């Protein structure tokens, strides 16, 4: 049996990738399919995580990239990188649920940090995570991100971001210095 790691390739998403990327993001966070991985938000949010319009906006936005990750010709992950002055924003991170736990996330976030640093000369990476996602925050902390304590409200009432199943959701800013 071949136990060699399968090589990941990285490219910028195009409009032609939007439907596949929406399906990937939804599968990683919402609904029963998301329960195959550990990043599911199914217990705290129902409804959609994103939609084709939202993904296309990221693909087309200036100073933004939707990094698409492929293995053996198929899309297995993605993440958003956005240039915001001295830092880059990291978001829309999704790894196919059946592949979670294989170390792909660690490899992808390291590559995203490298690309942001080289492309834009940024000194920090910022991201926001739903504050009740302690397991996910801990995973990012193991990658060198730190909690800032700075939070922003969850957009209750805007179903484009999902239908909250609890009333204590907010986004917490995590920051990592990039060497």
Secondary structure, 3 states (H helix, E strand, C coil): CCCCCCCEEEEECCHHHHHHHHHHHHHHHCCHHHHHCCCCCCCCEECCCCCHHHHHHHHHCCCEEEEEEEECCEEEEEEEEEEECCEEEEEEEEECHHHCCCCHHHHHHHHHHHHHHHHHCCCEEEEEEECCCHHHHHHHHHCCCEEEEEEEECCCCCHHHCEECCCCCEEEEEEEECC
